[in-house]
Amino acid sequence: MVGMDRWKGKVALVTGASSGIGRATAVMLAKEGMKVAVCARRAERLQQLKKELEAGGAKVLVIPTDLQKEADIHDMWKSVRKEWGGVDVLINNAGLGWGGALVRRTDAEFRQMLEVNVLALTICIREAILDMANRDEGYIINISSMGAHSMRPGNKNVFYGGTKHAVKAITEGVRSELVERQSKTKIGMISPGIVATEIAEVGSRGRTSAAARAGTPLESDDIADIIRFMLSAHPRVQIHDVLVRPSSG
Ligand SMILES: NC(=O)c1ccc[n+]([C@@H]2O[C@H](COP(=O)([O-])OP(=O)(O)OC[C@H]3O[C@@H](n4cnc5c(N)ncnc54)[C@H](OP(=O)(O)O)[C@@H]3O)[C@@H](O)[C@H]2O)c1
């Protein structure tokens, strides 16, 4: 393991940093000495995160962004380029999903999942590749899901799973493009099982409803630890996907 030193002072953009996995990842990267740009819709939460991290000496750029709006996405990239000259690491984390039978979900919900989980993620991949083209090393890490790997009978999260299958296909396809171009930019993803965050409907006792059935859920910090592991590996190492479930099931 080579470690995080080579990323110190470099720029990371974390989407969906106002809660859960994105927030934990922004905290981890700032502690490792990266400059961190954070985006989400809930600006007040991002400002609070900035305050906390800057108290520890970190450099944080808050970019309130609605990833359903293409203009917002382009403004976000303009801001980080203007402030810090572009990004070295992209954590494509923002995402949402609802459970329940497909027939009970609405057109608007399908569109929202598609726009955030797939379209915004893809635009950000393209913009990151452009930024990273002139750098010695760049890393794009997409947060996918175990839902990208199966569609079991009785699955109650069909469209969400569909968007995460798309994330898997896009990640693998972009890797091939980068290899063809002999790029120094790497791309990989993490496929978590249940993590105790807002998306997983954390219950009053800190357990998700799904986790209450399955046992103890993963924590956001567990995923941030895996991101640190991916970034710490030797530059010759490209981790394609990390499938991670709670040890209880
Ligand atoms: N928790 C799990 O069990 C689990 C399992 C597998 C995969 N994942 C994946 O992990 C990723 C992070 O989710 P999480 O578990 O940490 O859930 P979370 O706490 O609900 O975080 C989701 C993040 O996405 C942001 N987001 C959603 N819609 C957005 C929009 N239109 N524009 C900008 N930001 C938006 C939210 O910010 P705002 O609401 O402030 O905009 C929030 O920061 C997602 O891609 C999710 O699919 C989670």
The ligand as an SDF file (V2000), in Angstrom:
LIG
                    3D

 48 52  0  0  0  0  0  0  0  0999 V2000
  -27.4610    3.7740    2.0660 N   0  0  0  0  0  0  0  0  0  0  0  0
  -27.4760    2.6280    1.3870 C   0  0  0  0  0  0  0  0  0  0  0  0
  -27.9600    1.5960    1.8660 O   0  0  0  0  0  0  0  0  0  0  0  0
  -26.8510    2.5690    0.0180 C   0  0  0  0  0  0  0  0  0  0  0  0
  -26.6070    1.3100   -0.5420 C   0  0  0  0  0  0  0  0  0  0  0  0
  -26.0550    1.2390   -1.8060 C   0  0  0  0  0  0  0  0  0  0  0  0
  -25.7280    2.3920   -2.4870 C   0  0  0  0  0  0  0  0  0  0  0  0
  -25.9820    3.6090   -1.9220 N   0  0  0  0  0  0  0  0  0  0  0  0
  -25.6480    4.8120   -2.7040 C   0  0  0  0  0  0  0  0  0  0  0  0
  -24.8390    5.6720   -1.9300 O   0  0  0  0  0  0  0  0  0  0  0  0
  -24.9560    6.9950   -2.4560 C   0  0  0  0  0  0  0  0  0  0  0  0
  -25.0910    7.9790   -1.2880 C   0  0  0  0  0  0  0  0  0  0  0  0
  -26.3020    7.7280   -0.6160 O   0  0  0  0  0  0  0  0  0  0  0  0
  -26.4280    7.7220    0.9680 P   0  0  0  0  0  0  0  0  0  0  0  0
  -26.6970    6.3310    1.3650 O   0  0  0  0  0  0  0  0  0  0  0  0
  -25.3080    8.4370    1.5930 O   0  0  0  0  0  0  0  0  0  0  0  0
  -27.8070    8.5180    1.1340 O   0  0  0  0  0  0  0  0  0  0  0  0
  -28.1540   10.0030    1.6110 P   0  0  0  0  0  0  0  0  0  0  0  0
  -27.6550   10.2400    2.9800 O   0  0  0  0  0  0  0  0  0  0  0  0
  -29.6040   10.1650    1.3290 O   0  0  0  0  0  0  0  0  0  0  0  0
  -27.2960   10.9360    0.6240 O   0  0  0  0  0  0  0  0  0  0  0  0
  -27.6820   11.2100   -0.6880 C   0  0  0  0  0  0  0  0  0  0  0  0
  -26.9700   12.4580   -1.1430 C   0  0  0  0  0  0  0  0  0  0  0  0
  -27.3330   12.7170   -2.5180 O   0  0  0  0  0  0  0  0  0  0  0  0
  -27.6720   14.0850   -2.6170 C   0  0  0  0  0  0  0  0  0  0  0  0
  -28.6320   14.3270   -3.6900 N   0  0  0  0  0  0  0  0  0  0  0  0
  -29.7830   13.6820   -3.9520 C   0  0  0  0  0  0  0  0  0  0  0  0
  -30.4360   14.2840   -4.9650 N   0  0  0  0  0  0  0  0  0  0  0  0
  -29.6620   15.3240   -5.3530 C   0  0  0  0  0  0  0  0  0  0  0  0
  -29.8100   16.3510   -6.3360 C   0  0  0  0  0  0  0  0  0  0  0  0
  -30.8800   16.4300   -7.1360 N   0  0  0  0  0  0  0  0  0  0  0  0
  -28.8180   17.2570   -6.4520 N   0  0  0  0  0  0  0  0  0  0  0  0
  -27.7260   17.2100   -5.6440 C   0  0  0  0  0  0  0  0  0  0  0  0
  -27.5470   16.2820   -4.7010 N   0  0  0  0  0  0  0  0  0  0  0  0
  -28.5140   15.3580   -4.5510 C   0  0  0  0  0  0  0  0  0  0  0  0
  -28.2780   14.4520   -1.2630 C   0  0  0  0  0  0  0  0  0  0  0  0
  -28.1420   15.8460   -1.0370 O   0  0  0  0  0  0  0  0  0  0  0  0
  -29.3510   16.9140   -0.9900 P   0  0  0  0  0  0  0  0  0  0  0  0
  -30.5990   16.1740   -0.5990 O   0  0  0  0  0  0  0  0  0  0  0  0
  -28.9050   17.9160    0.0400 O   0  0  0  0  0  0  0  0  0  0  0  0
  -29.4100   17.4880   -2.3560 O   0  0  0  0  0  0  0  0  0  0  0  0
  -27.3630   13.6810   -0.3190 C   0  0  0  0  0  0  0  0  0  0  0  0
  -26.2240   14.4460   -0.0110 O   0  0  0  0  0  0  0  0  0  0  0  0
  -26.1430    6.9800   -3.4180 C   0  0  0  0  0  0  0  0  0  0  0  0
  -25.6650    6.9620   -4.7530 O   0  0  0  0  0  0  0  0  0  0  0  0
  -26.8260    5.6770   -3.0940 C   0  0  0  0  0  0  0  0  0  0  0  0
  -27.5370    5.1500   -4.1900 O   0  0  0  0  0  0  0  0  0  0  0  0
  -26.5330    3.7270   -0.6730 C   0  0  0  0  0  0  0  0  0  0  0  0
  1  2  1  0
  2  3  2  0
  2  4  1  0
  4  5  1  0
  4 48  2  0
  5  6  2  0
  6  7  1  0
  7  8  2  0
  8  9  1  0
  8 48  1  0
  9 10  1  0
  9 46  1  0
 10 11  1  0
 11 12  1  0
 11 44  1  0
 12 13  1  0
 13 14  1  0
 14 15  2  0
 14 16  1  0
 14 17  1  0
 17 18  1  0
 18 19  2  0
 18 20  1  0
 18 21  1  0
 21 22  1  0
 22 23  1  0
 23 24  1  0
 23 42  1  0
 24 25  1  0
 25 26  1  0
 25 36  1  0
 26 27  1  0
 26 35  1  0
 27 28  2  0
 28 29  1  0
 29 30  1  0
 29 35  2  0
 30 31  1  0
 30 32  2  0
 32 33  1  0
 33 34  2  0
 34 35  1  0
 36 37  1  0
 36 42  1  0
 37 38  1  0
 38 39  2  0
 38 40  1  0
 38 41  1  0
 42 43  1  0
 44 45  1  0
 44 46  1  0
 46 47  1  0
M  CHG  2   8   1  16  -1
M  END
$$$$
